[in-house]
Amino acid sequence: YNHAAFDTKVAPALREAGKNPRSNITFKDGKYKTKGKTPGVYIDVENGKVIEFDGNVAVELKEYTALLR
């Protein structure tokens, strides 16, 4: 459900804001697995969160996470 909501609700809003929607990101051992990821906005399907990765830090975009509900 979260991935479908991301594709239909969040991705268009991200594009309007000039952000680059990407695919899934995995949360493991207290942090997001960002190795090999390019900067952009990802969906954490398991936890239902929208995460922006800038190349160094992964942070939740709460205003977009709210669109998943």
PyRosetta script that sets phi, psi and omega in degrees:
from pyrosetta import init, pose_from_sequence

init()
pose = pose_from_sequence("YNHAAFDTKVAPALREAGKNPRSNITFKDGKYKTKGKTPGVYIDVENGKVIEFDGNVAVELKEYTALLR")
pose.set_psi(1, -44.6)
pose.set_omega(1, -177.4)
pose.set_phi(2, -61.0)
pose.set_psi(2, -39.0)
pose.set_omega(2, -179.0)
pose.set_phi(3, -68.9)
pose.set_psi(3, -39.3)
pose.set_omega(3, 177.8)
pose.set_phi(4, -64.4)
pose.set_psi(4, -42.7)
pose.set_omega(4, 178.3)
pose.set_phi(5, -64.1)
pose.set_psi(5, -36.6)
pose.set_omega(5, 177.6)
pose.set_phi(6, -62.4)
pose.set_psi(6, -46.2)
pose.set_omega(6, -177.9)
pose.set_phi(7, -66.1)
pose.set_psi(7, -38.4)
pose.set_omega(7, -174.1)
pose.set_phi(8, -91.4)
pose.set_psi(8, -33.2)
pose.set_omega(8, -175.5)
pose.set_phi(9, -105.5)
pose.set_psi(9, -46.7)
pose.set_omega(9, -170.9)
pose.set_phi(10, -83.1)
pose.set_psi(10, -45.7)
pose.set_omega(10, -176.3)
pose.set_phi(11, -56.8)
pose.set_psi(11, -45.5)
pose.set_omega(11, 177.8)
pose.set_phi(12, -61.8)
pose.set_psi(12, -38.4)
pose.set_omega(12, 178.9)
pose.set_phi(13, -66.6)
pose.set_psi(13, -36.9)
pose.set_omega(13, 178.3)
pose.set_phi(14, -65.4)
pose.set_psi(14, -43.0)
pose.set_omega(14, 179.8)
pose.set_phi(15, -62.6)
pose.set_psi(15, -40.7)
pose.set_omega(15, 177.7)
pose.set_phi(16, -61.2)
pose.set_psi(16, -34.5)
pose.set_omega(16, -179.3)
pose.set_phi(17, -83.6)
pose.set_psi(17, 1.0)
pose.set_omega(17, 178.9)
pose.set_phi(18, 81.4)
pose.set_psi(18, 16.7)
pose.set_omega(18, 179.2)
pose.set_phi(19, -99.0)
pose.set_psi(19, 160.9)
pose.set_omega(19, -174.5)
pose.set_phi(20, -107.7)
pose.set_psi(20, 101.4)
pose.set_omega(20, 178.7)
pose.set_phi(21, -69.3)
pose.set_psi(21, 137.3)
pose.set_omega(21, 179.8)
pose.set_phi(22, -118.8)
pose.set_psi(22, -148.3)
pose.set_omega(22, -176.7)
pose.set_phi(23, -108.5)
pose.set_psi(23, -141.2)
pose.set_omega(23, -176.5)
pose.set_phi(24, -80.6)
pose.set_psi(24, 153.9)
pose.set_omega(24, 170.7)
pose.set_phi(25, -134.7)
pose.set_psi(25, 145.6)
pose.set_omega(25, -175.0)
pose.set_phi(26, -108.5)
pose.set_psi(26, 136.7)
pose.set_omega(26, 176.5)
pose.set_phi(27, -100.9)
pose.set_psi(27, 119.9)
pose.set_omega(27, -178.3)
pose.set_phi(28, -146.5)
pose.set_psi(28, 136.9)
pose.set_omega(28, 177.4)
pose.set_phi(29, 56.4)
pose.set_psi(29, 38.6)
pose.set_omega(29, 175.0)
pose.set_phi(30, 82.6)
pose.set_psi(30, 5.4)
pose.set_omega(30, 177.8)
pose.set_phi(31, -151.1)
pose.set_psi(31, 164.8)
pose.set_omega(31, 179.2)
pose.set_phi(32, -84.4)
pose.set_psi(32, 141.4)
pose.set_omega(32, 178.5)
pose.set_phi(33, -82.3)
pose.set_psi(33, 105.3)
pose.set_omega(33, -174.3)
pose.set_phi(34, -109.9)
pose.set_psi(34, 0.7)
pose.set_omega(34, -179.4)
pose.set_phi(35, -61.5)
pose.set_psi(35, 125.5)
pose.set_omega(35, 179.2)
pose.set_phi(36, 81.7)
pose.set_psi(36, 0.2)
pose.set_omega(36, 179.8)
pose.set_phi(37, -87.5)
pose.set_psi(37, 140.1)
pose.set_omega(37, 174.8)
pose.set_phi(38, -90.6)
pose.set_psi(38, 156.2)
pose.set_omega(38, 178.1)
pose.set_phi(39, -58.0)
pose.set_psi(39, 140.0)
pose.set_omega(39, -178.9)
pose.set_phi(40, 162.8)
pose.set_psi(40, -169.0)
pose.set_omega(40, -178.5)
pose.set_phi(41, -113.3)
pose.set_psi(41, 127.8)
pose.set_omega(41, -174.5)
pose.set_phi(42, -117.5)
pose.set_psi(42, 164.2)
pose.set_omega(42, 175.7)
pose.set_phi(43, -110.6)
pose.set_psi(43, 127.4)
pose.set_omega(43, 171.2)
pose.set_phi(44, -93.7)
pose.set_psi(44, 95.4)
pose.set_omega(44, -173.5)
pose.set_phi(45, -63.9)
pose.set_psi(45, -41.7)
pose.set_omega(45, -176.1)
pose.set_phi(46, -65.0)
pose.set_psi(46, -41.2)
pose.set_omega(46, -176.7)
pose.set_phi(47, -99.4)
pose.set_psi(47, -3.4)
pose.set_omega(47, 178.2)
pose.set_phi(48, 63.6)
pose.set_psi(48, 48.4)
pose.set_omega(48, -179.4)
pose.set_phi(49, -129.6)
pose.set_psi(49, 149.9)
pose.set_omega(49, 174.1)
pose.set_phi(50, -101.1)
pose.set_psi(50, 124.5)
pose.set_omega(50, -172.2)
pose.set_phi(51, -120.3)
pose.set_psi(51, 130.5)
pose.set_omega(51, 174.7)
pose.set_phi(52, -103.2)
pose.set_psi(52, 128.7)
pose.set_omega(52, 178.4)
pose.set_phi(53, -114.5)
pose.set_psi(53, 121.5)
pose.set_omega(53, -176.1)
pose.set_phi(54, -98.9)
pose.set_psi(54, 8.8)
pose.set_omega(54, -176.4)
pose.set_phi(55, 105.8)
pose.set_psi(55, -21.6)
pose.set_omega(55, 179.1)
pose.set_phi(56, -125.7)
pose.set_psi(56, -45.8)
pose.set_omega(56, -172.6)
pose.set_phi(57, -124.8)
pose.set_psi(57, 139.9)
pose.set_omega(57, 175.2)
pose.set_phi(58, -106.9)
pose.set_psi(58, 121.3)
pose.set_omega(58, -179.5)
pose.set_phi(59, -129.8)
pose.set_psi(59, 149.3)
pose.set_omega(59, 178.6)
pose.set_phi(60, -77.2)
pose.set_psi(60, 137.9)
pose.set_omega(60, 173.0)
pose.set_phi(61, -101.3)
pose.set_psi(61, 91.4)
pose.set_omega(61, -172.2)
pose.set_phi(62, -59.9)
pose.set_psi(62, -34.6)
pose.set_omega(62, -179.2)
pose.set_phi(63, -65.9)
pose.set_psi(63, -30.3)
pose.set_omega(63, 177.6)
pose.set_phi(64, -86.0)
pose.set_psi(64, -32.2)
pose.set_omega(64, 174.8)
pose.set_phi(65, -59.4)
pose.set_psi(65, -37.9)
pose.set_omega(65, 179.6)
pose.set_phi(66, -61.6)
pose.set_psi(66, -27.9)
pose.set_omega(66, 178.7)
pose.set_phi(67, -70.3)
pose.set_psi(67, -17.9)
pose.set_omega(67, 178.8)
pose.set_phi(68, -72.2)
pose.set_psi(68, -20.7)
pose.set_omega(68, -174.3)
pose.set_phi(69, -78.6)
pose.dump_pdb("model.pdb")
